[in-house]
């Protein structure tokens, strides 16, 4: 009887729009579908600790990289919809599935949006052996087809799509080198194993300051606040690269609405604290912290836009 009463109480609470008593009652997994050390991982760890303190439960950051973020995202999409498995990922989650004839999951069907945590400017950077301007790099690459490479954090990822748009518009034939995340890409870019790479502001800024990397252009409709001297692609005459990327928080579809709303509100409150906002600013990340329905609209619009780009460029992963 006690167990039955408990279940009835939870059902009643959910029906009334209330969070089940005691949630979360055990550790919560925050899945990051990229390796440790990249911008997504840093953001996840920045919010996991204070969220765990608020909930008085451990929030475990679990890195599950591979397939441009699809391995970790698919695992969350198929996890129990009980609020104990969350996903912190990038715009790629609405870009990559449409590049498959039979995608492993549909992000708008199998995940529920919780919050657009932040936006960021991706930076196209060159190794120190390359010229310091985008025009000079374009000229070099045009003179030697397949003689230069560009790295991204995964085939079919947002970084890959941006580079496909750019190289197509510039008439370049460069070799794409995909990585399992930003950290290994950054290592090879610093070592000169790839000519050009698409990196977050956080990842590239220290190396631009020391001269080890050259920032050529940023994606987005404004310059990056932390790299104000670097022009946007739009300023340099390239269209289709003006949409900033985002970091988003999701849960499996079917997660009870009271839990969705609670997690969203609690995370957004943490993002609003001066300490976290300053840490994110220092990392080159622009804090957002939106409500679930607002973020769902952003994700849906981006999925529609990139589906059109993917069809036009015929980018396939199978």
Secondary structure, 3 states (H helix, E strand, C coil): CHHHHHHHHHHHHHHCCCCCCCCCCCCEEEEECCCCCCHHHHHHHHHHHHHHHHHCCCEEEEECCCHHHHHHHHHHHCCCCCCCEEEEEEHHHHCCHHHCCCCCCCHHHHEEEEEEEEEECEEEEEECCCCCCHHHHHHHHHHCCCCCEEEECCCCCHHHHHHHHHHHHHCCCCEEEECCCHHHHHHHHHHCCCCEEEEEHHHHHHHHHCCCEEEEEECCCCCCHHHCCCCECCCCCCCCCCCCEEEEEEEECCCCHHHHHHHHHHHHHHHCCHHHHHHHHHCCEEECCCCHHHHHHHHHHHHHHHHHHHHHHCCCCC
